């Protein structure tokens, strides 16, 4: 446990990791941009709830070393491992902030949604960048209190080198992260992240547009939701395949073979994501909308797929409509609601009758 570890933006995802690693005896520094969160952790420690909030699997408070972002320059040590757990739109500036404190042979691990390796590697170098597929969620309930909304045995982290190699450092980081939750290794992490990108552009984005708290697996029985989801999914898969990314199974459902499957088969993928979910847990997009924050949909989920599609001349009308609607949501010109599904009607290629059958 000699490694020096920094966790950048220890909120809903990074907070539980920070608390569990600190409790296990690792040398961890938390670099956080929300002043109230830092002050609460300094005053009271970091409280973590794991599993269902009504009957937590574990709940504890641990003293942590937390610093404000403006204090990062005062840190004397350099870090062997930097875990980046911020929103994608904060990645570049936070990685630039911490880069001077990265040890010469140190590594930055992105534990985020979207393809953050694309903007981390140019700052610290590809050889010092590792990515992690995240298959669990959480919420920062209040300053100093993070909730991991699935149990510890739920598989949360899958690490991979960007070149697909198997390395000793990858094994070591997986062992460390394993003290914070179920962790695995992949030799195809880029494809895994593309898979999650396509999934988020369907599940997280569409459920946030349609409902304030209900998730995709709770909405998928609606014929209109199912039809729009299937069209969004196919569009995202087309973009991924154009970029030579053969999508990997997600939640044990083989995604790539669903490209030409029925709407019902695609719905199985969305339904599978609800396994082990805690009551009352909302997605990162729903949390952002509820708190008046920017979402990652516009630039890092649907918006990113649009840009990636344009590189190959692929039309992405469903994702373009999603971005249009999210610009209105974030501006307060539109509210989440089931009626928003009808706003895709002119770009789905489906008539009203077909949308209601889900075929």
Protein Blocks (a to p, Z undefined) as FASTA:
>chain_A
ZZccddehiafkmmmmmmmmmmnopacddddfblklmmmmmmnopaddehjfklcfbdcd
dddddddfklmmmpmbdcfbdcdfbdfklmmmmmmmmmmmpcfkbccddddehjkklmmm
mmnopklcccdddfbdcddfbghiacdfbdfklcfbdcddfklpacfklmmmmmmmmmno
ccdddfblmlmmmmmmmmmmmmmmmmmmmpmkbcfklmmmpmklmmmmmmmmmmmmmmmm
mnopacddeehiafklmmmmcfklmmmmmmmmmgopaehiacfklmmmmnopacfklmmm
mmmmmmmmmmnopacfklmmmmmmmmmmmnopaccdfklmmmmmmmnopafklmmnoZZ
